[in-house]
């Protein structure tokens, strides 16, 4: 399209103006997603007035616990049952089957409290103490049980990487608890964590990368400490922190290759039978000796071994007092003198040749011609008077 002045107007691409399509039916941007006044991590406390009529159906969850936790759970069950009763949940303990059950009642108002009760049973069975596990019933507390048993197949490697999470005297675990604000318990093939959603997300990432040997927990601790400091700076609130965070490169350390055992050649015949103690005594003739002679021979052999051992120990002790051998300097000095003499002679010869060459190069041809002309001619030989020719 051209206007009156002859300028061409660019055609508008309708496809670029169209909004991006989303895969899901309800996966669309909401107006409150980018609202800075809303804290998306905050969990509001439940008010019973929101659900005065209660629950219409009964929901129930059961969890098995290991036999070594039976005594502890039986002792703390009255405390757990009273904590569940405050939220309108009924708890039952079956020691025959080894299971714990929670179910809703008519007094239950919060629909999500049954899920919290299920998590409480799960934490109790995984070794979390009862006073700590009861905190999961609060609205702001969440939990996550991370399974680490199937991440590493080698048992020795699994134990070593799990120890990296705990650290010496549980120092690494304590540092992670302080920085993430979560309670962490490493027990068997699982890691139980309790805290906020943000902290649980960090804990899961740290645990998975440690067990997969991607990054050591100590490196994560350094990164979290840097993030804590950067959060206090309001100028860097809306900027990327990648330039401030440390970067750790994985080093490939050469490991010792295991020694391969040489495979023996297969033979269908069994190995020869080893001689017994009686057979050896028959060969040496010791079998026919009396008991007195046998004891005397044993004592004599013992004395010989002791004498050999004492002689060897004495030789080792005297090795420290043996003076070291002197290095043969006399033989080497003669060869050094001969090398020095030949070197000086060669240097003199080269200097002589160089001087002669220099002198020949500096000759002036005019001087040579002048000297040649100034020389007098040689006198002719006089003939002798007594010449016969």
SEKEDREN-426073 format. One line per 10 residues: their letters; for each residue x, y, z of C-alpha. Coordinates in nm, 4 decimals, padded with zeros to 6 digits. Layout:
// SEKEDREN-426073
A> X/Y/Z; ...
END
This chain:
// SEKEDREN-426073
XXXXXXXXXX> 00.0000/00.0000/00.0000; 00.1333/00.3452/-00.0934; 00.0087/00.6774/00.0337; -00.0306/01.0033/-00.1574; 00.3413/01.0942/-00.1175; 00.4432/00.7607/-00.2597; 00.5762/00.6068/00.0673; 00.5170/00.2375/00.1099; 00.3487/00.1373/00.4377; 00.4766/-00.1848/00.5971
XXXXXXXXXX> 00.2188/-00.4610/00.6137; 00.1204/-00.5618/00.9633; 00.1695/-00.9294/01.0441; -00.1459/-01.0536/01.2109; 00.0287/-01.3642/01.3454; 00.2742/-01.1581/01.5548; -00.0101/-00.9639/01.7205; -00.1896/-01.2787/01.8209; -00.1444/-01.3911/02.1804; 00.0692/-01.6960/02.2530
XXXXXXXXXX> -00.1342/-02.0097/02.2823; -00.1025/-02.2256/02.5942; -00.1100/-02.6012/02.6005; -00.3536/-02.6429/02.8892; -00.7089/-02.5224/02.8837; -00.6709/-02.3318/03.2113; -00.2993/-02.2508/03.1743; -00.3478/-01.8800/03.1205; -00.1818/-01.5805/03.2892; -00.3818/-01.4539/03.5844
XXXXXXXXXX> -00.3986/-01.0858/03.6864; -00.2637/-01.1660/04.0355; 00.0445/-01.3551/03.9114; 00.2576/-01.0393/03.8776; 00.1040/-00.8467/04.1665; 00.3934/-00.7387/04.3967; 00.1578/-00.6946/04.6948; 00.0689/-01.0654/04.7042; 00.3016/-01.3136/04.8776; 00.2479/-01.6411/04.6931
XXXXXXXXXX> 00.4474/-01.8414/04.9507; 00.2248/-01.7342/05.2425; -00.0301/-01.9870/05.3730; -00.3323/-01.8366/05.5453; -00.4493/-01.9924/05.8699; -00.7749/-02.1863/05.8463; -01.0800/-02.0368/06.0141; -01.3479/-02.2882/06.1328; -01.6193/-02.0423/06.0325; -01.5358/-02.1148/05.6684
XXXXXXXXXX> -01.6820/-02.4656/05.7014; -01.9418/-02.4731/05.9793; -02.1340/-02.7719/05.8434; -01.8320/-03.0050/05.8597; -01.7421/-03.2962/05.6311; -02.0023/-03.4934/05.4356; -01.7888/-03.8083/05.3888; -01.5399/-03.9895/05.6114; -01.1817/-03.9930/05.4862; -00.9291/-04.2385/05.6268
XXXXXXXXXX> -00.5544/-04.3043/05.5904; -00.3419/-04.5852/05.7350; 00.0380/-04.6171/05.7542; 00.2575/-04.9119/05.8520; 00.5557/-04.8584/06.0804; 00.8710/-05.0722/06.1273; 00.8997/-05.3060/06.4246; 01.1891/-05.1137/06.5844; 00.9588/-04.8070/06.6198; 00.6812/-05.0013/06.7955
XXXXXXXXXX> 00.7923/-04.9316/07.1548; 00.8422/-04.5590/07.0967; 00.5104/-04.5117/06.9113; 00.3233/-04.6995/07.1855; 00.4731/-04.4655/07.4488; 00.3970/-04.1394/07.2633; 00.0598/-04.2396/07.1143; -00.1509/-04.0682/07.3882; 00.0224/-03.7361/07.3072; -00.0324/-03.7865/06.9318
XXXXXXXXXX> -00.3975/-03.8831/06.9827; -00.4718/-03.5717/07.1915; -00.3064/-03.3480/06.9276; -00.5230/-03.5035/06.6546; -00.8372/-03.4683/06.8676; -00.7899/-03.0891/06.8835; -00.8384/-03.0757/06.5045; -01.1338/-03.3191/06.5038; -00.9335/-03.6232/06.3789; -00.9610/-03.9720/06.5276
XXXXXXXXXX> -00.6419/-04.1781/06.5603; -00.6133/-04.5568/06.6067; -00.3060/-04.7690/06.6781; -00.2986/-05.1390/06.5837; 00.0045/-05.3159/06.7320; -00.0963/-05.6547/06.5848; -00.0763/-05.5353/06.2225; 00.1801/-05.2643/06.3034; -00.0249/-04.9799/06.1574; -00.1547/-04.6327/06.2489
XXXXXXXXXX> -00.4869/-04.4996/06.1178; -00.6421/-04.1499/06.1083; -00.9964/-04.0651/06.0000; -01.2261/-03.7607/05.9939; -01.5202/-03.7151/06.2359; -01.8262/-03.4907/06.2606; -01.6192/-03.2306/06.4431; -01.3699/-03.1962/06.1538; -01.3878/-02.8561/05.9894; -01.0634/-02.8187/05.7930
XXXXXXXXXX> -01.0754/-03.0375/05.4752; -00.6946/-03.0420/05.4448; -00.6258/-03.1508/05.8044; -00.6675/-03.5192/05.7095; -00.3742/-03.4821/05.4655; -00.1708/-03.3220/05.7446; -00.2618/-03.6132/05.9748; -00.1474/-03.8620/05.7096; 00.1881/-03.6762/05.6903; 00.2126/-03.6954/06.0713
XXXXXXXXXX> 00.1871/-04.0755/06.0609; 00.4408/-04.0888/05.7787; 00.6922/-03.8807/05.9763; 00.6445/-04.0895/06.2914; 00.7140/-04.4106/06.0990; 01.0288/-04.2565/05.9433; 01.1928/-04.1842/06.2819; 01.0950/-03.8207/06.3460; 01.0371/-03.7522/06.7196; 00.6712/-03.7060/06.8184
XXXXXXXXXX> 00.7007/-03.3425/06.9463; 00.8580/-03.2418/06.6133; 00.6154/-03.4471/06.4007; 00.3082/-03.2903/06.5709; 00.4176/-02.9483/06.4368; 00.3088/-03.0631/06.0887; -00.0538/-03.0013/06.1937; 00.0147/-02.6251/06.1812; -00.0889/-02.4518/05.8590; 00.2515/-02.2878/05.7919
XXXXXXXXXX> 00.4438/-02.6161/05.8313; 00.4867/-02.8582/05.5401; 00.6822/-03.1817/05.4991; 00.8616/-03.3813/05.2313; 00.9958/-03.7378/05.2499; 01.2713/-03.7803/04.9901; 01.3524/-04.1364/04.8833; 01.7275/-04.1773/04.8224; 01.7525/-04.5568/04.8227; 01.7179/-04.6042/04.4455
XXXXXXXXXX> 01.9489/-04.3190/04.3428; 02.2732/-04.5138/04.4025; 02.2992/-04.8880/04.3405; 02.6425/-04.9445/04.4961; 02.6025/-04.9837/04.8747; 02.9453/-04.8414/04.9710; 02.8979/-04.5398/04.7429; 02.5464/-04.4856/04.8812; 02.6705/-04.4811/05.2427; 02.9556/-04.2441/05.1528
XXXXXXXXXX> 02.7297/-03.9923/04.9751; 02.4692/-04.0094/05.2511; 02.7458/-03.9263/05.4993; 02.8247/-03.6131/05.2921; 02.4759/-03.4856/05.3827; 02.5336/-03.5396/05.7543; 02.8973/-03.4264/05.7698; 03.1421/-03.4546/06.0599; 02.9540/-03.4314/06.3935; 02.6372/-03.3432/06.1909
XXXXXXXXXX> 02.7890/-03.0020/06.1079; 02.6718/-03.0031/05.7425; 02.3173/-03.1007/05.8439; 02.2993/-02.8255/06.1066; 02.4206/-02.5638/05.8559; 02.1544/-02.6741/05.6044; 01.8834/-02.6551/05.8729; 01.9840/-02.2975/05.9654; 02.0077/-02.1709/05.6053; 01.6907/-02.3382/05.4713
XXXXXXXXXX> 01.4841/-02.3013/05.7909; 01.3822/-02.6687/05.7758; 01.4103/-02.9650/06.0094; 01.6064/-03.2441/05.8302; 01.6403/-03.6076/05.9395; 01.8503/-03.8606/05.7447; 01.7178/-04.2076/05.8283; 01.7876/-04.5268/05.6308; 01.6843/-04.4854/05.2671; 01.4851/-04.1640/05.3182
XXXXXXXXXX> 01.5414/-03.8001/05.4158; 01.2516/-03.6394/05.6068; 01.2273/-03.2587/05.5948; 00.9838/-03.0187/05.7610; 00.9495/-02.6460/05.6882; 00.8129/-02.3953/05.4383; 00.7555/-02.4677/05.0695; 01.0567/-02.2587/04.9691; 01.2874/-02.4350/05.2155; 01.1639/-02.7826/05.1170
XXXXXXXXXX> 01.2347/-02.7053/04.7519; 01.5946/-02.6123/04.8392; 01.6402/-02.9232/05.0578; 01.5154/-03.1587/04.7836; 01.7533/-03.0041/04.5292; 02.0513/-03.0337/04.7681; 01.9730/-03.3965/04.8581; 01.9203/-03.5100/04.4971; 02.2370/-03.3393/04.3670; 02.4410/-03.4855/04.6540
XXXXXXXXXX> 02.3187/-03.8425/04.5951; 02.3663/-03.8082/04.2169; 02.7207/-03.6719/04.2773; 02.6464/-03.3459/04.0923; 02.7400/-03.1001/04.3700; 02.8668/-03.1372/04.7275; 02.6378/-02.9968/05.0030; 02.9215/-02.7686/05.1202; 02.9048/-02.5832/04.7854; 02.5277/-02.5398/04.8304
XXXXXXXXXX> 02.5906/-02.3975/05.1783; 02.8274/-02.1337/05.0331; 02.5695/-02.0379/04.7673; 02.2896/-02.0098/05.0268; 02.5080/-01.7891/05.2493; 02.5735/-01.5559/04.9548; 02.2003/-01.5394/04.8779; 02.1239/-01.4507/05.2412; 02.3618/-01.1546/05.2184; 02.2253/-01.0423/04.8803
XXXXXXXXXX> 01.8650/-01.0478/05.0099; 01.9520/-00.7744/05.2603; 02.0609/-00.5386/04.9792; 01.7517/-00.3585/04.8386; 01.9468/-00.2260/04.5364; 01.9965/-00.5828/04.4047; 01.6379/-00.6953/04.4634; 01.5308/-00.6926/04.0972; 01.8695/-00.7866/03.9460; 02.0211/-01.1210/03.8560
XXXXXXXXXX> 02.2564/-01.2630/04.1208; 02.4467/-01.4977/03.8895; 02.7541/-01.2724/03.8775; 02.7835/-01.2743/04.2579; 02.7290/-01.6475/04.3175; 03.0369/-01.8748/04.3139; 03.0726/-02.1298/04.0357; 03.2170/-02.4712/04.1151; 03.3649/-02.6813/03.8370; 03.3690/-03.0555/03.8780
XXXXXXXXXX> 03.7189/-03.2010/03.8843; 03.7921/-03.5407/03.7340; 04.0175/-03.7130/03.9852; 04.2065/-04.0163/03.8610; 04.1085/-04.3205/04.0566; 04.3031/-04.6366/04.1111; 04.1988/-04.9046/03.8706; 04.1023/-05.2271/04.0426; 04.3408/-05.5139/03.9851; 04.1964/-05.7699/03.7512
XXXXXXXXXX> 04.2388/-06.1278/03.8590; 04.3830/-06.3498/03.5921; 04.1433/-06.6215/03.4941; 04.2883/-06.9682/03.5262; 04.2578/-07.2080/03.2418; 03.9589/-07.4327/03.2716; 04.0401/-07.7965/03.3369; 03.7758/-08.0652/03.3781; 03.9925/-08.2486/03.6311; 03.9814/-08.1573/04.0020
XXXXXXXXXX> 04.2983/-08.0166/04.1675; 04.5368/-08.2691/04.3229; 04.4674/-08.3596/04.6835; 04.6926/-08.1753/04.9286; 04.8994/-08.3939/05.1677; 04.7647/-08.4135/05.5199; 04.9607/-08.3455/05.8369; 05.0166/-08.7200/05.8935; 05.1506/-08.7617/05.5369; 05.4047/-08.4834/05.5905
XXXXXXXXXX> 05.5162/-08.6409/05.9206; 05.5586/-08.9758/05.7455; 05.7766/-08.8173/05.4727; 06.0027/-08.6385/05.7212; 06.0149/-08.9365/05.9576; 05.8732/-08.7373/06.2482; 05.5762/-08.9739/06.2761; 05.7935/-09.2574/06.4131; 05.9695/-09.0409/06.6768; 05.8744/-09.0600/07.0420
XXXXXXXXXX> 05.6971/-08.7748/07.2196; 06.0163/-08.6746/07.3993; 06.2110/-08.6480/07.0733; 05.9240/-08.4555/06.9077; 05.9219/-08.1934/07.1850; 06.3013/-08.1694/07.1698; 06.2889/-08.1127/06.7935; 06.0177/-07.8454/06.8291; 06.2257/-07.6682/07.0952; 06.5362/-07.6852/06.8723
XXXXXXXXXX> 06.3488/-07.5454/06.5702; 06.2123/-07.2674/06.7873; 06.5625/-07.1797/06.9106; 06.6927/-07.1669/06.5521; 06.4124/-06.9337/06.4400; 06.4755/-06.7074/06.7387; 06.8482/-06.6944/06.6579; 06.7768/-06.6032/06.2940; 06.5301/-06.3354/06.3985; 06.7695/-06.1840/06.6540
XXXXXXXXXX> 07.0542/-06.1812/06.3977; 06.8300/-06.0027/06.1464; 06.7209/-05.7440/06.4056; 07.0845/-05.6845/06.5056; 07.1796/-05.6320/06.1407; 06.8975/-05.3772/06.0989; 07.0093/-05.1890/06.4116; 07.3731/-05.1779/06.2949; 07.2777/-05.0427/05.9517; 07.2224/-04.6998/06.1102
XXXXXXXXXX> 07.5893/-04.6902/06.2273; 07.7460/-04.7956/05.8942; 07.9180/-04.4902/05.7347; 07.8136/-04.4057/05.3791; 08.0466/-04.4899/05.0930; 08.2734/-04.2075/04.9745; 08.2200/-04.0887/04.6223; 08.5193/-04.1510/04.3878; 08.6268/-03.7886/04.3319; 08.9901/-03.8740/04.2421
XXXXXXXXXX> 08.8958/-04.0639/03.9278; 08.6633/-03.7922/03.8119; 08.9175/-03.5091/03.8751; 09.1663/-03.6489/03.6219; 08.9068/-03.6678/03.3487; 08.7957/-03.3126/03.4314; 09.1565/-03.1827/03.4007; 09.2017/-03.3529/03.0637; 08.8756/-03.2033/02.9370; 08.9867/-02.8580/03.0559
XXXXXXXXXX> 09.3251/-02.8858/02.8794; 09.1698/-02.9881/02.5488; 08.9160/-02.7085/02.5790; 09.1884/-02.4398/02.6338; 09.3918/-02.5714/02.3406; 09.0919/-02.5584/02.1082; 09.0080/-02.2020/02.2240; 09.3686/-02.0870/02.1594; 09.3686/-02.2439/01.8146; 09.0394/-02.0795/01.7242
XXXXXXXXXX> 09.1626/-01.7405/01.8510; 09.4789/-01.7710/01.6403; 09.2824/-01.8554/01.3274; 09.0399/-01.5730/01.3914; 09.3235/-01.3178/01.4346; 09.4910/-01.4304/01.1142; 09.1640/-01.4044/00.9257; 09.1026/-01.0564/01.0667; 09.4499/-00.9420/00.9669; 09.4019/-01.0622/00.6085
XXXXXXXXXX> 09.0715/-00.8809/00.5813; 09.2221/-00.5450/00.6949; 09.4983/-00.5354/00.4249; 09.4973/-00.2100/00.2142; 09.5911/-00.2813/-00.1524; 09.7367/00.0741/-00.2072; 09.9846/00.0291/00.0757; 10.0816/-00.3051/-00.0648; 10.1446/-00.1511/-00.4131; 10.3443/00.1411/-00.2626
XXXXXXXXXX> 10.5647/-00.0934/-00.0635; 10.6248/-00.3103/-00.3677; 10.7372/-00.0121/-00.5861; 10.9744/00.1302/-00.3230; 11.1683/-00.1906/-00.3013; 11.5037/-00.1783/-00.4947; 11.5674/-00.4242/-00.7727; 11.7898/-00.7156/-00.6893; 12.1573/-00.7067/-00.8084; 12.2632/-00.9368/-01.0889
XXXXXXXXX> 12.5156/-01.2026/-01.0091; 12.8653/-01.1250/-01.1324; 13.0210/-01.3744/-01.3526; 13.3395/-01.5242/-01.2265; 13.6596/-01.4443/-01.4093; 13.7373/-01.8007/-01.4496; 13.4496/-01.9017/-01.6651; 13.5111/-02.1531/-01.9377; 13.2123/-02.0666/-02.1451
END
